[in-house]
Amino acid sequence: MCKVCVCVCGLYSNDELTKRFEELDKDGNGVLSENEVVSVIGEMMGVDRPRALALMQMFDRNHDGSLDKTEFMQMWASMFGR
């Protein structure tokens, strides 16, 4: 189990986070695109696109313009898990 999953175990299980990731990954390519991430951040936090992009960039550790599952779990834990 990854470290992030341990951090949020009291609030979200690994299965719940995986399911959420898969729901958000609209095209099923295994990463969340900029649009997919901005959409969920905007919906859940009510922030505008420029702020959502800045937040996404904070968690895009490999700077590929998308979030993989680990990056997503880190973002989710930071935003909603604590």
Secondary structure, DSSP 8 states (H G I E B T S, - for coil): --HHHHHTTTT--HHHHHHHHHHH-TT-SSSB-HHHHHHHHHHHH---HHHHHHHHHHH-TT-SSSB-HHHHHHHHHHHH--
